[in-house]
Amino acid sequence: MKHFYVYFLLFSVYFSFAQVSSKQYDYFVQFNADQLSKKVSVADVLNHPLISQYKEGNANLDLAEYTTVFKSDQKATIHGSFTDSIPYYQFTIPIIGRQAFKQFILDKEKKNQKTDSVEVPVIQDFAQYSVYTPRGEKKSFAWNENYLVIFEYTKKLKTFPLTSQDSISVTEPYQEYEEENNEEYDQQNDSITEEAPAPYGESPIIDDSEYEGSNVEYQKEQADLDIMLAEKQKLYLKSMFENGFTLPNSNKINETADISSWVNYSSVMSSLSSAYNTFSQFSAYNKYMPVEKNIGNMIKGIGLDFYFDNDNARVEEVIEYSPDMAAAIQKVTNRKANKNIFNYFPAQKPLGYMSYHLNTKAALETFPSLTASLFQNPKLVKEDILLVTDLISTIVDEEATSTLFDGDLDMFVYGTKQVEVMTKSYEYGENYEEIETEKKIKKTIPLFSAVFTSTHPTFGDKLIQLGIRKGVLIQQADYYKIFGTEEYGTIFIKKDKDVVVVSNTLDYFGGGKGSFVSDTKKALKKNYMSAKLNLAELATLYKNEGKTTGTNSEKMEKVANQFHAITIESPKKLIDNKLIFSFKLNSSKSDKNIILQTLDLVQEVSKK
């Protein structure tokens, strides 16, 4: 008896977890309105002058009326599948009450009637829910006391069955036949008369009777499919509400984000592959291409999380890898920057920069196994794939190749300057002879530098010597000018031990000192990639250079006063096999939510 209770308890626990486990969808979007509503009021957004101005020009769009029936402080979701046998989508929105939403539907339909005869919408009321399917549409609105569901099966009828081609078609060899003199055929041929073309302006009569049968058959199949889907849709909605409605959820969603979304990468690849296969069936080599399943096994999914605060708006792209792939990516992103590269960082913050540090050796070591995984295919023998990957590993010495470019790459934009460049123009004389003229013009160019590391003992020096012998490089002190680059401010190359610099200015190298260097070092301890663009300085620069004048200058200045910088970061460490890219728009103000700030800005710059 004791064993019975133990088994019963285990079964109960298992069953309970099975009930609450979230279903896996191809895509899922969740609006965490319970959190976002604390940051910004929906009423403030909808009553903003810019929204009000837009509503005045669109009488049929009154967003405020939806707030009377929808709960703006509770979660709403969008999810669906495009790889199921019957694809579908579903919106789930919290509402204030069953009767209130029913009246909302009746009022909306009455308002949208274009004739005097008011047709009452057919709303089916059941014990626990109501259903309304608009005339001529396939989607259904179903709701109970708390939630509205908009649901539709989106399966389409395939008109042309796909046929696979396993071999390449070979044209039969051309055979020559002796022409026989056929008098009977010649006599018949002489009696054939061509019909006159249709008079100008009249369409020729085409006999389409041969298409009528297939069209009728297609329409019947489509009608049968629609009936089947409509019936299935009713049964699904019934089971959804009568069994106790549960708000859809996904363990892939970030509850801390204001808006969180997720896409199953394998499903996306399968969907794209299905579309591609429609055309690829005509190719006999399609069977040897990478299988989408293999790509989906490497990347589980991609998410986008949105955050709206007072001082910034942030978007995080989250890429989830398989455990094996995540381990490989972790090795690539886990790189400590070469300390010598900081000698060629500017001392103060530049106009914009991007610092990128990856482990090239780890990436090269991963490439053969990655290739083998991608091309795993029933049509290809595994031993053949391994032979190719082994050949790549043998030919490519990962350790030696990685020294050509170790993985450190930093790019900077400091500002602009004016240079005089010689330009050629061509004119024609009195006798139409071509005359070449030269003149100097002033041109504004960006001041930039690109810095990377190469620890190969001899390759860099030999490459520079080759450039000198060929006349491409001209030695000047401890750097080399690139011939013919005066138009870009005279670009030069400098090699200092492991560091290679390509730049058109010598004025910004800080020698490894300064606040910018120390701040960047701290950022690179946890990030393998970091970038920033100073919008305020960029606007000032363009204004001073005369790039923008009048109204455009004022608009750019307003944007710069509102948003001062854009930053991008990506951490070295993967958490739960997930790599994160963070994009942040930083605001200069914090007196109101950035959504309202953006609306204010759009309203200002849209003024004439």
C-alpha positions as CSV (number, residue, x, y, z in Angstrom):
1,M,0.0,0.0,0.0
2,K,2.9,2.3,0.8
3,H,4.3,1.8,-2.7
4,F,0.9,2.7,-4.1
5,Y,0.9,6.1,-2.4
6,V,4.5,6.7,-3.6
7,Y,3.6,6.0,-7.2
8,F,0.5,8.0,-6.9
9,L,2.4,11.0,-5.5
10,L,5.0,10.8,-8.3
11,F,2.3,10.6,-10.9
12,S,0.5,13.6,-9.4
13,V,3.7,15.6,-9.5
14,Y,4.5,14.6,-13.1
15,F,0.9,15.4,-14.1
16,S,1.0,18.8,-12.4
17,F,4.2,19.8,-14.2
18,A,2.8,18.5,-17.5
19,Q,-0.2,20.8,-17.0
20,V,1.8,24.0,-16.5
21,S,4.6,23.3,-19.1
22,S,4.5,25.9,-21.9
23,K,3.9,24.7,-25.4
24,Q,6.7,25.4,-28.0
25,Y,5.6,27.8,-30.7
26,D,7.3,28.9,-33.9
27,Y,7.1,32.5,-32.8
28,F,5.9,34.2,-29.6
29,V,5.5,37.9,-28.7
30,Q,4.6,39.1,-25.3
31,F,3.7,42.7,-24.3
32,N,4.4,43.0,-20.6
33,A,1.9,45.8,-20.1
34,D,1.8,45.3,-16.4
35,Q,5.4,46.5,-16.3
36,L,5.4,49.0,-19.1
37,S,2.2,50.7,-17.8
38,K,4.2,51.7,-14.7
39,K,6.7,53.5,-16.9
40,V,4.4,55.3,-19.2
41,S,0.6,55.8,-19.2
42,V,-1.3,54.5,-22.3
43,A,-3.5,57.6,-22.0
44,D,-0.5,59.9,-22.2
45,V,0.6,58.2,-25.4
46,L,-2.8,58.2,-27.1
47,N,-3.6,61.8,-26.0
48,H,-0.2,63.0,-27.3
49,P,-0.7,65.9,-29.9
50,L,1.1,63.9,-32.6
51,I,-1.3,60.9,-32.2
52,S,-4.3,63.3,-32.0
53,Q,-3.1,65.0,-35.2
54,Y,-2.9,61.6,-36.9
55,K,-6.4,60.6,-35.8
56,E,-7.8,63.8,-37.2
57,G,-6.7,62.7,-40.7
58,N,-8.0,59.2,-40.2
59,A,-11.6,59.3,-38.9
60,N,-11.8,55.5,-38.8
61,L,-8.8,55.2,-36.5
62,D,-9.6,56.1,-33.0
63,L,-7.2,54.2,-30.7
64,A,-8.7,55.7,-27.6
65,E,-11.9,53.7,-28.1
66,Y,-10.0,50.5,-27.8
67,T,-8.8,51.4,-24.3
68,T,-12.4,51.4,-23.1
69,V,-12.6,47.6,-23.5
70,F,-8.9,46.5,-23.4
71,K,-7.0,46.3,-20.1
72,S,-3.8,48.2,-20.7
73,D,-2.1,47.1,-17.5
74,Q,-2.1,43.3,-18.2
75,K,0.0,41.0,-20.5
76,A,-1.0,40.5,-24.1
77,T,0.5,37.9,-26.4
78,I,0.8,37.0,-30.1
79,H,1.9,33.5,-31.1
80,G,1.5,30.9,-33.8
81,S,3.1,28.4,-36.0
82,F,3.9,28.2,-39.7
83,T,5.4,24.7,-39.7
84,D,2.4,22.8,-38.2
85,S,0.4,20.6,-40.5
86,I,-2.2,23.4,-40.1
87,P,-0.5,26.7,-39.6
88,Y,-2.2,29.3,-37.4
89,Y,-1.9,32.6,-35.5
90,Q,-3.4,33.8,-32.3
91,F,-3.8,37.1,-30.5
92,T,-4.7,37.1,-26.8
93,I,-5.7,40.4,-25.3
94,P,-7.1,41.1,-21.8
95,I,-10.6,42.8,-21.8
96,I,-12.7,44.4,-19.1
97,G,-15.7,42.1,-19.6
98,R,-17.6,39.8,-21.9
99,Q,-20.7,41.9,-22.3
100,A,-18.7,45.1,-22.7
101,F,-16.7,43.6,-25.6
102,K,-19.9,42.3,-27.3
103,Q,-21.4,45.7,-27.2
104,F,-18.1,47.1,-28.6
105,I,-18.3,44.7,-31.6
106,L,-22.0,45.7,-32.2
107,D,-21.1,49.4,-32.1
108,K,-18.1,49.0,-34.4
109,E,-20.0,47.0,-37.0
110,K,-22.9,49.5,-36.9
111,K,-20.4,52.4,-37.4
112,N,-18.7,50.6,-40.3
113,Q,-22.0,50.0,-42.3
114,K,-21.9,51.8,-45.6
115,T,-25.7,51.4,-46.3
116,D,-28.8,52.4,-44.4
117,S,-29.8,48.8,-43.8
118,V,-28.0,47.8,-40.6
119,E,-27.0,44.1,-40.6
120,V,-26.6,42.9,-37.0
121,P,-23.4,40.8,-36.5
122,V,-24.0,37.2,-35.8
123,I,-22.5,36.6,-32.4
124,Q,-22.8,33.1,-30.9
125,D,-23.2,33.1,-27.1
126,F,-22.2,30.0,-25.3
127,A,-22.2,29.2,-21.6
128,Q,-18.6,30.2,-21.0
129,Y,-17.6,32.3,-24.1
130,S,-18.8,34.1,-27.2
131,V,-17.7,33.8,-30.8
132,Y,-17.9,36.2,-33.8
133,T,-16.6,35.5,-37.3
134,P,-17.0,38.5,-39.6
135,R,-18.8,37.9,-42.9
136,G,-16.3,37.0,-45.7
137,E,-13.4,36.5,-43.3
138,K,-11.8,33.4,-41.8
139,K,-10.5,34.7,-38.5
140,S,-12.7,34.4,-35.5
141,F,-13.1,36.6,-32.4
142,A,-13.7,34.5,-29.2
143,W,-13.9,35.9,-25.7
144,N,-14.9,35.2,-22.2
145,E,-15.1,37.5,-19.1
146,N,-11.3,38.2,-19.1
147,Y,-9.7,37.6,-22.5
148,L,-10.2,38.1,-26.2
149,V,-8.7,35.6,-28.6
150,I,-8.3,36.4,-32.4
151,F,-7.6,33.1,-34.1
152,E,-7.2,31.9,-37.7
153,Y,-6.0,28.8,-39.4
154,T,-3.9,29.9,-42.4
155,K,-3.4,26.7,-44.3
156,K,-3.4,27.3,-48.1
157,L,-4.3,24.8,-50.8
158,K,-1.4,23.7,-52.9
159,T,-2.3,24.0,-56.5
160,F,0.7,22.2,-58.0
161,P,2.0,19.1,-56.4
162,L,5.8,19.0,-56.1
163,T,7.7,16.2,-57.8
164,S,11.3,15.4,-57.0
165,Q,14.0,14.9,-59.6
166,D,16.7,12.4,-58.7
167,S,18.7,12.6,-61.9
168,I,19.8,15.0,-64.5
169,S,17.8,14.8,-67.7
170,V,19.9,13.9,-70.8
171,T,18.8,15.0,-74.3
172,E,18.6,12.3,-76.8
173,P,21.4,12.6,-79.5
174,Y,20.3,14.4,-82.6
175,Q,19.5,12.1,-85.5
176,E,19.3,13.1,-89.2
177,Y,16.6,11.8,-91.4
178,E,16.4,11.8,-95.1
179,E,13.7,14.0,-96.4
180,E,11.1,12.1,-98.4
181,N,9.1,13.7,-101.1
182,N,5.5,13.5,-100.0
183,E,3.2,14.8,-102.6
184,E,0.0,14.2,-100.6
185,Y,1.4,16.3,-97.7
186,D,2.4,19.1,-100.1
187,Q,-1.1,19.2,-101.5
188,Q,-2.7,19.4,-98.1
189,N,-0.2,22.0,-97.0
190,D,-1.1,24.2,-100.0
191,S,-4.7,24.1,-99.0
192,I,-4.1,25.5,-95.5
193,T,-5.2,29.1,-95.0
194,E,-4.3,31.3,-92.2
195,E,-7.0,33.1,-90.2
196,A,-6.9,36.9,-90.4
197,P,-5.8,38.6,-87.1
198,A,-8.5,40.3,-85.0
199,P,-9.2,43.9,-86.0
200,Y,-7.3,46.6,-84.1
201,G,-8.9,47.4,-80.8
202,E,-10.7,44.0,-80.4
203,S,-9.4,41.2,-78.2
204,P,-8.8,37.9,-79.9
205,I,-11.2,35.1,-78.8
206,I,-9.5,32.4,-76.8
207,D,-11.0,29.1,-76.2
208,D,-10.6,28.5,-72.5
209,S,-12.9,25.5,-72.2
210,E,-9.9,23.3,-71.4
211,Y,-9.2,25.4,-68.2
212,E,-12.8,25.4,-66.9
213,G,-12.6,21.9,-65.5
214,S,-9.4,22.3,-63.6
215,N,-10.6,25.7,-62.2
216,V,-13.9,24.3,-61.0
217,E,-12.1,21.4,-59.4
218,Y,-9.7,23.8,-57.7
219,Q,-12.5,26.0,-56.4
220,K,-14.3,22.9,-55.0
221,E,-11.1,21.7,-53.2
222,Q,-10.6,25.2,-51.8
223,A,-14.2,25.4,-50.6
224,D,-13.9,22.0,-48.9
225,L,-10.7,23.0,-47.2
226,D,-12.3,26.2,-45.9
227,I,-15.2,24.3,-44.5
228,M,-12.9,21.8,-42.8
229,L,-10.8,24.6,-41.3
230,A,-13.8,26.6,-40.1
231,E,-15.2,23.5,-38.3
232,K,-11.8,22.7,-36.8
233,Q,-11.4,26.3,-35.7
234,K,-14.8,26.2,-33.9
235,L,-13.8,23.0,-32.1
236,Y,-10.5,24.4,-31.1
237,L,-12.0,27.6,-29.7
238,K,-14.5,25.5,-27.8
239,S,-11.8,23.4,-26.2
240,M,-9.8,26.5,-25.4
241,F,-12.6,28.1,-23.3
242,E,-14.6,25.2,-22.0
243,N,-11.6,23.5,-20.5
244,G,-10.6,26.6,-18.6
245,F,-8.8,29.3,-20.5
246,T,-5.1,29.7,-19.7
247,L,-3.1,32.7,-21.0
248,P,-0.5,31.4,-23.5
249,N,3.1,31.5,-22.2
250,S,6.6,30.5,-23.4
251,N,9.7,29.8,-21.4
252,K,11.7,31.6,-24.1
253,I,10.1,35.0,-23.2
254,N,12.0,37.5,-21.0
255,E,9.6,38.7,-18.3
256,T,11.8,41.6,-17.4
257,A,11.5,43.2,-20.8
258,D,8.7,45.6,-21.7
259,I,8.2,43.7,-25.0
260,S,9.8,40.3,-25.5
261,S,9.7,38.2,-28.7
262,W,11.1,34.9,-29.8
263,V,11.4,33.0,-33.2
264,N,12.3,29.4,-33.5
265,Y,15.2,29.5,-35.9
266,S,14.8,25.8,-37.0
267,S,11.2,26.6,-38.0
268,V,12.2,29.6,-40.0
269,M,14.8,27.6,-41.9
270,S,12.3,24.8,-42.5
271,S,9.8,27.4,-43.9
272,L,12.4,29.0,-46.1
273,S,13.6,25.6,-47.3
274,S,10.0,24.6,-48.2
275,A,9.7,27.7,-50.4
276,Y,13.1,27.1,-51.9
277,N,12.3,23.5,-52.6
278,T,9.5,24.6,-54.9
279,F,12.1,25.7,-57.4
280,S,15.0,23.4,-56.4
281,Q,13.2,20.3,-57.5
282,F,14.4,21.0,-61.0
283,S,18.0,20.7,-59.8
284,A,19.7,17.3,-59.3
285,Y,22.3,18.9,-57.0
286,N,19.8,20.1,-54.4
287,K,20.3,16.9,-52.4
288,Y,23.9,17.8,-51.6
289,M,23.1,21.3,-50.1
290,P,23.2,21.9,-46.4
291,V,20.1,20.6,-44.7
292,E,18.0,23.2,-42.8
293,K,17.6,20.8,-39.9
294,N,21.4,20.9,-39.3
295,I,21.4,24.7,-39.2
296,G,18.4,24.6,-36.9
297,N,20.2,22.2,-34.6
298,M,23.0,24.8,-34.2
299,I,20.9,27.8,-33.6
300,K,17.8,27.2,-31.5
301,G,16.2,30.5,-31.8
302,I,16.5,34.3,-31.9
303,G,14.8,36.8,-29.5
304,L,14.3,40.5,-29.5
305,D,13.7,42.2,-26.1
306,F,12.7,45.9,-25.9
307,Y,13.1,48.2,-22.9
308,F,11.7,51.7,-22.6
309,D,13.1,53.9,-19.8
310,N,13.3,57.6,-19.2
311,D,16.9,58.0,-20.1
312,N,17.3,55.3,-22.8
313,A,15.6,52.9,-25.2
314,R,17.3,49.5,-25.5
315,V,17.0,46.6,-27.8
316,E,18.6,43.3,-27.0
317,E,19.0,40.6,-29.7
318,V,19.4,37.2,-28.0
319,I,20.7,34.2,-30.1
320,E,20.4,30.8,-28.4
321,Y,22.8,28.1,-29.7
322,S,22.9,24.4,-29.1
323,P,25.3,23.3,-26.3
324,D,28.0,22.3,-28.7
325,M,27.7,25.4,-30.8
326,A,27.6,27.6,-27.7
327,A,30.8,26.0,-26.4
328,A,32.5,26.9,-29.7
329,I,31.2,30.4,-29.8
330,Q,32.3,30.9,-26.2
331,K,35.9,30.1,-27.2
332,V,35.7,32.6,-30.0
333,T,34.4,35.5,-27.9
334,N,36.6,34.8,-24.9
335,R,39.6,36.8,-26.0
336,K,41.8,39.2,-24.1
337,A,42.8,42.2,-26.1
338,N,46.5,42.7,-27.0
339,K,47.7,45.4,-24.6
340,N,49.9,47.0,-27.3
341,I,46.9,48.0,-29.3
342,F,45.9,50.6,-26.7
343,N,48.9,52.7,-27.6
344,Y,47.1,53.8,-30.7
345,F,43.8,54.6,-29.0
346,P,42.9,58.3,-28.7
347,A,43.3,59.9,-25.2
348,Q,39.8,61.4,-25.3
349,K,36.5,60.1,-26.6
350,P,36.3,60.2,-30.4
351,L,33.3,61.0,-32.5
352,G,32.7,57.3,-33.0
353,Y,34.4,54.0,-32.5
354,M,34.1,50.3,-32.7
355,S,36.2,47.8,-30.8
356,Y,36.1,44.2,-31.8
357,H,38.1,41.3,-30.2
358,L,37.7,37.7,-31.3
359,N,39.8,34.6,-30.9
360,T,40.7,33.9,-34.6
361,K,42.5,30.6,-33.7
362,A,39.4,29.2,-32.0
363,A,37.3,30.2,-35.0
364,L,39.6,28.4,-37.4
365,E,39.6,25.3,-35.2
366,T,35.8,25.2,-35.1
367,F,35.4,25.7,-38.9
368,P,36.0,22.0,-40.0
369,S,33.6,20.5,-37.5
370,L,31.0,23.2,-38.3
371,T,31.3,22.4,-42.0
372,A,30.8,18.7,-41.3
373,S,27.7,19.4,-39.2
374,L,26.2,21.6,-41.8
375,F,26.6,19.1,-44.7
376,Q,25.4,16.0,-42.8
377,N,23.0,14.6,-45.4
378,P,21.7,11.1,-46.2
379,K,22.8,11.6,-49.8
380,L,26.4,12.2,-48.6
381,V,28.6,9.5,-47.0
382,K,29.8,10.6,-43.6
383,E,33.3,9.3,-44.3
384,D,33.5,11.5,-47.4
385,I,32.6,14.6,-45.3
386,L,35.2,13.7,-42.7
387,L,37.8,13.3,-45.5
388,V,37.1,16.8,-46.7
389,T,37.2,18.4,-43.3
390,D,40.4,16.5,-42.4
391,L,41.9,17.9,-45.7
392,I,41.0,21.4,-44.7
393,S,42.5,21.0,-41.2
394,T,45.7,19.6,-42.8
395,I,46.1,22.4,-45.4
396,V,45.1,25.2,-43.0
397,D,47.4,25.5,-40.0
398,E,45.0,27.2,-37.6
399,E,47.8,28.4,-35.3
400,A,49.9,29.8,-38.0
401,T,47.0,31.3,-40.0
402,S,45.6,33.0,-36.9
403,T,48.8,35.0,-36.4
404,L,48.1,36.9,-39.6
405,F,45.1,38.5,-37.9
406,D,44.8,37.6,-34.2
407,G,41.3,39.0,-33.8
408,D,41.8,42.6,-32.5
409,L,40.2,45.2,-34.6
410,D,39.5,48.8,-33.6
411,M,38.2,51.6,-35.8
412,F,37.9,55.3,-34.9
413,V,36.4,58.4,-36.5
414,Y,37.7,61.6,-35.0
415,G,36.2,64.4,-37.0
416,T,36.8,66.1,-40.4
417,K,39.2,68.4,-42.1
418,Q,39.5,70.2,-45.3
419,V,42.2,69.3,-47.8
420,E,43.1,70.6,-51.3
421,V,43.1,68.0,-53.9
422,M,44.0,68.2,-57.6
423,T,41.2,67.2,-60.0
424,K,41.1,66.7,-63.7
425,S,38.4,67.9,-66.0
426,Y,38.0,67.5,-69.8
427,E,36.8,70.2,-72.2
428,Y,36.5,70.4,-76.0
429,G,38.1,73.1,-78.1
430,E,36.8,74.7,-81.3
431,N,37.9,71.8,-83.4
432,Y,36.3,69.3,-80.9
433,E,39.7,68.2,-79.6
434,E,39.8,67.0,-76.0
435,I,41.6,69.4,-73.6
436,E,42.6,68.2,-70.2
437,T,42.7,70.8,-67.4
438,E,43.7,70.5,-63.8
439,K,42.6,72.5,-60.8
440,K,42.7,72.5,-57.1
441,I,39.5,72.2,-55.0
442,K,38.8,72.0,-51.3
443,K,37.3,68.8,-50.0
444,T,36.1,67.8,-46.5
445,I,37.3,64.3,-45.5
446,P,36.8,62.3,-42.3
447,L,39.8,61.7,-40.1
448,F,39.9,58.0,-39.2
449,S,42.1,55.1,-38.2
450,A,41.9,51.4,-38.2
451,V,44.1,49.4,-35.8
452,F,44.6,45.6,-35.7
453,T,47.1,43.1,-34.4
454,S,49.2,40.5,-36.3
455,T,51.7,38.4,-34.4
456,H,53.2,36.7,-37.5
457,P,57.0,37.1,-37.2
458,T,57.8,38.0,-40.8
459,F,54.7,38.3,-43.0
460,G,53.8,42.0,-42.2
461,D,57.4,43.3,-42.7
462,K,57.8,41.3,-46.0
463,L,54.4,42.7,-47.2
464,I,55.6,46.3,-46.5
465,Q,58.9,45.7,-48.3
466,L,57.0,44.4,-51.3
467,G,54.9,47.6,-51.3
468,I,58.0,49.7,-51.3
469,R,59.6,47.8,-54.2
470,K,56.4,48.1,-56.2
471,G,56.2,51.8,-55.5
472,V,52.9,51.5,-53.6
473,L,54.4,52.5,-50.3
474,I,56.7,55.5,-49.6
475,Q,58.7,55.4,-46.4
476,Q,58.4,58.5,-44.2
477,A,60.2,58.2,-40.8
478,D,58.5,55.3,-39.0
479,Y,55.5,55.0,-41.2
480,Y,54.7,54.4,-44.9
481,K,52.5,56.6,-47.1
482,I,50.2,54.9,-49.6
483,F,50.8,56.4,-53.0
484,G,47.9,58.1,-54.7
485,T,45.7,58.6,-51.6
486,E,46.0,62.4,-51.3
487,E,42.3,62.7,-52.1
488,Y,41.6,60.9,-48.8
489,G,44.1,62.9,-46.8
490,T,47.1,60.8,-47.5
491,I,46.6,57.4,-45.9
492,F,49.6,55.8,-44.3
493,I,50.5,52.4,-42.7
494,K,52.5,52.1,-39.5
495,K,53.7,48.8,-38.0
496,D,54.7,48.8,-34.4
497,K,55.6,45.2,-33.2
498,D,52.2,43.4,-33.2
499,V,50.2,46.4,-34.1
500,V,49.3,47.6,-37.6
501,V,47.8,51.1,-38.0
502,V,46.0,52.4,-41.2
503,S,45.1,56.1,-40.8
504,N,45.1,59.5,-42.4
505,T,46.1,61.4,-39.3
506,L,48.9,61.2,-36.7
507,D,47.3,63.7,-34.2
508,Y,45.1,61.4,-32.1
509,F,47.2,58.6,-30.8
510,G,47.3,58.8,-27.0
511,G,50.2,56.4,-26.2
512,G,48.0,54.2,-24.0
513,K,47.0,57.0,-21.7
514,G,43.8,59.1,-21.2
515,S,40.3,58.6,-19.9
516,F,39.0,57.0,-23.0
517,V,41.6,54.3,-22.9
518,S,40.9,53.4,-19.3
519,D,37.1,53.4,-19.9
520,T,37.5,51.1,-22.9
521,K,39.8,48.7,-21.1
522,K,37.1,48.3,-18.4
523,A,34.4,47.7,-21.0
524,L,36.5,45.1,-22.9
525,K,37.0,43.0,-19.7
526,K,33.3,41.9,-20.0
527,N,32.5,42.7,-23.7
528,Y,34.2,41.3,-26.8
529,M,32.5,44.1,-28.8
530,S,31.9,47.7,-28.0
531,A,30.9,50.7,-30.1
532,K,29.6,54.2,-29.7
533,L,28.5,57.1,-31.9
534,N,28.3,60.6,-30.4
535,L,25.2,62.1,-32.0
536,A,25.5,65.6,-30.4
537,E,29.1,66.0,-31.7
538,L,28.1,64.7,-35.1
539,A,25.3,67.3,-35.4
540,T,27.6,70.1,-34.4
541,L,30.3,68.9,-36.9
542,Y,27.8,68.9,-39.8
543,K,26.5,72.3,-38.8
544,N,30.0,73.8,-38.6
545,E,31.0,72.2,-41.9
546,G,27.9,73.6,-43.6
547,K,26.6,70.2,-44.5
548,T,23.2,71.2,-43.3
549,T,21.6,74.6,-43.6
550,G,18.3,76.2,-42.6
551,T,15.5,73.8,-41.6
552,N,17.6,70.7,-42.0
553,S,20.2,72.2,-39.6
554,E,17.5,73.0,-37.0
555,K,16.1,69.4,-37.2
556,M,19.5,67.8,-36.8
557,E,20.2,70.1,-33.8
558,K,16.9,69.0,-32.2
559,V,17.7,65.4,-32.7
560,A,21.2,65.9,-31.1
561,N,19.7,67.8,-28.2
562,Q,17.3,65.0,-27.5
563,F,19.5,61.9,-28.1
564,H,23.2,62.3,-27.4
565,A,24.6,58.9,-28.2
566,I,24.1,55.4,-29.6
567,T,26.0,52.5,-28.0
568,I,26.4,48.8,-28.9
569,E,27.7,46.1,-26.7
570,S,28.0,42.3,-26.7
571,P,29.3,40.4,-23.6
572,K,32.0,37.8,-23.8
573,K,30.2,35.3,-21.6
574,L,27.2,33.3,-22.9
575,I,24.5,32.7,-20.4
576,D,22.4,29.6,-20.9
577,N,23.9,29.2,-24.3
578,K,22.7,32.6,-25.3
579,L,24.8,35.4,-27.0
580,I,23.4,38.9,-26.5
581,F,23.8,42.0,-28.7
582,S,22.6,45.2,-27.0
583,F,21.7,48.4,-28.9
584,K,21.0,51.5,-26.8
585,L,19.7,54.9,-27.7
586,N,20.7,57.3,-24.9
587,S,18.5,60.3,-24.2
588,S,19.8,63.7,-22.9
589,K,16.6,64.1,-20.8
590,S,14.9,62.0,-18.2
591,D,11.9,64.0,-17.2
592,K,9.5,61.6,-19.1
593,N,9.5,58.2,-20.7
594,I,11.5,57.9,-23.9
595,I,8.4,56.9,-25.9
596,L,6.9,60.3,-25.1
597,Q,10.2,62.0,-25.8
598,T,10.3,60.4,-29.2
599,L,6.8,61.5,-30.0
600,D,7.8,65.0,-28.9
601,L,10.8,64.9,-31.2
602,V,8.9,63.6,-34.2
603,Q,6.3,66.4,-33.7
604,E,9.0,69.0,-33.6
605,V,11.0,67.9,-36.6
606,S,7.8,67.4,-38.7
607,K,6.9,71.1,-38.3
608,K,7.6,73.1,-41.5
